[in-house]
Amino acid sequence: MKNDAIQTHLLMMKQLAGQAANPFHPEKSEPAAGGFGQLLRESLGKIDGLQHKADEQVTAVQSGRSADMIEAVVALEEADMSFQLLLQVRNKAVRAYEEIMRMQL
């Protein structure tokens, strides 16, 4: 099961890398129905879910309900990487906003 989850994440990462390499190919990318705001809300929800999942797994290991420490560490790393990515997206958006605000009309 762990191997399946790892393979799924690797496949997702490869797909995202392909999308990042060709972001302006209209035939390969689908337009978001709700736009950037909706995408951001969905991402926040997913990241929040990953954080809760990691917390639950760590609590289960600490309380002795689970002996699978590796799965808890993987969940923590996945949540941390997702959060770091969210921070980078936020930083880029703030920089873009500041750049637009500095433009003279």
Secondary structure, DSSP 8 states (H G I E B T S, - for coil): -HHHHHHHHHHHHHHHHHHHHSTT-TTT----SSHHHHHHHHHHHHHHHHHHHHHHHHHHHHHTS---HHHHHHHHHHHHHHHHHHHHHHHHHHHHHHHHHH---
